[in-house]
C-alpha cells in the first residue's frame, strides 16, 4: 500500500528560504554542448550516476535548522538551494498478499509555465484542495529571458531557436514562484526539455548525445535563472535540480528510443514520452516507461491517448472548432477519463497516466474536463493522485515477482479469484 499525506507524511514543511543572495556570482557561459565529461562550459546537468540514496536520504533524522541540518544551502549562483528531503511525500510500502494495489492516477502538465491564463497556479491550488500531487514538466526556456536566448544551443538548430515562445520577464517571475510553491507542496518538477522541436529535423531525429545535451541545458537554465534574468528579489528554488530531476516527457512524444538511452545515462528513473495501453509498466535500461495510454472515447469505436491535445485533435483538428460543440466535447473527454479510470479500478489497477497542457483550446473545455475529473476521483477511497516521482518510489518498493504478475493482467482484467487471492504465486 501507499500511505499518502492524508494518513502519514514524511518530513516537515521546508522553512521559508529567506536567504541573502548578495555576492552570488555565476556566468552566462554556454549551458551545455552535450559533452558529458565536464569539458563543456558551465552545464552541470543531470549527470549519469547520480546517487539516489543521497537524493532521498539527505537530512534524515536531523531537525530543521539543527546542528546536523543547518537549513537550506544555496547552490551555484543562488538560483536553487538544497533544503533537504521534499515535504509531503508518501511512504511507499510493499503490497501484502491479498491486498489490492492503490489506484494511482498521475495528472501531468507539459511545458508548465505561468502566463496570463494563470492555469499553473489554478491547478496547483486545486491539487492542494483535492489531495492531488502532480508532475509539472517545466520547459527550460521558460526560465530564460528571450534577450539571452543565444545561450541555448538546440541540437540540429541555430543558436537561440525554439518552436515555442519565450516568456516575458513577468511570466518568468510568476513561473519561478509557482515552481517553488509546487515543490514545497509535494509536487514534482520534471522536464519538458527546451525548444519543443517536432516533425522533420525535430527531436525524433536526435541522437543519444543530442538528448544528453538537451537535458544538460534544461538543467542549466533552471539552475542559473538568477544570472540570466538578473532577478535578485526572488527566493531560490528550494531543491537541488541535479537530484530532483528524474524524468520528463518529450515534445510531441517523439524520439523516445534514443531518449530512453540518454535518460538512463543521465540518471533518470522514468520517462513518459511514448504511447502505451492501460497495463502495468516495465523498465528499459533501468528507466520506468510511464507513457500516455490509449483510453476510451465515448460514443466512438476508437480510443485516443490520455491527453487533452489528442481529444482536441479528434474533435476539431489542431485548431478551435464550433463553439456549439464545446459542451459535448468537454463531456466526451471527462467521460473518457472516467471510463478509463473505472476500467482500471475494476480490473488490473494499472496506474492511469493523464497528460495536459496549460491551454484554453476550444474555450478551455479540456481544462474543465480535467478539473472535474480531479474533483471527482482524487478524494475517493483507494485512489491515490500522485506525481511520477511518487509512483516510481512505490514501484521500486515492490517485489519484482509481484510486479511481473501485475504485468500479466491485461487491460481491464482483474486477478482470477479476486485480489484476495493475489498474487497467485506468493513470493
PyMOL commands that set and color helices and strands:
alter all, ss='L'
color gray80, all
select helices_A, chain A and resi 52-57+119-129+140-143+146-151+169-184+203-205+208-223+225-229+241-244+251-253+256-265+308-316+323-345+361-377+388-396+400-407+419-421
alter helices_A, ss='H'
color red, helices_A
select strands_A, chain A and resi 2-3+73-75+80-82+91-92+103-110+135-138+188-191+270-271+275-276+283-284+287-289+292-296+303-305+352-357+383-385
alter strands_A, ss='S'
color yellow, strands_A
deselect
rebuild
show_as cartoon
